[in-house]
Amino acid sequence: MNSNDYVKYITQTVVKYIDQPKDERKKYRLEKKDRREPFLFKWFGVIPYALAAMVKKKDRK
């Protein structure tokens, strides 16, 4: 991909985003935020969740 194609793609993406109504942009941002992985999982993987599950299981007994 040469630089002209990249600039064209970025320009199209920005124009498409700006042409959307404000409510749709806000809705998209909120949906994107909800789809994001939790902090612990993103930075430390499955280990914190496994430990938390073990602690919860232990507390129930």
N, C-alpha and C positions, 0 to 999 in steps of 0.2 A: 504494500500500500504506500503510494508516494504521498508527499505532504499535501498536494492539492486534493486528493481524495479524502484525506483526513480532515482538512479544513471544511470541505463540502459536507461531510458527515456531521461534524460538530455544529455547523451552521444550521443544517436541517433539523437537528435535534433541538437546538435552542429555539428556533422559530416555532417548531411544533409545540414546545413547552409553553412559550409565551402566548401562542394563539389559543391555548386552553382557557376556559373561564377560571376565575380565581377560586371558585368553590371546588372545581375538579382538581386543581393543583393542590389545594389544602387537603382534600380527601386522599389524593395519591401520597402525599407526604405522611399522613397518619397511617395509611396502610403499610407503607414502607417501614415506618417505625415499628409497627406491630409485628412485622415479619422478621425483624432483626433478632439475632440470637442473643440470649441472655449473656451478661458480662462474664460470669464465671465459666460458662461453657465455651465462650469465644476464646478466652485467654488460657484456660487450664484444661479444657477437654472434658471428658466424662468423669474424671476422678472426683470432683466436688459433688456431682450429682449422686454418684455411688455412695460416697460417704454420708451425704444427707439422707439418702434412702435407708442406709443401715441404721442411722441414728433414729429416724422416725419409726422404723420397724422395732427397734429396741425399746423405744418409749411406749409403744402400743402394748407390749407384753407386760 
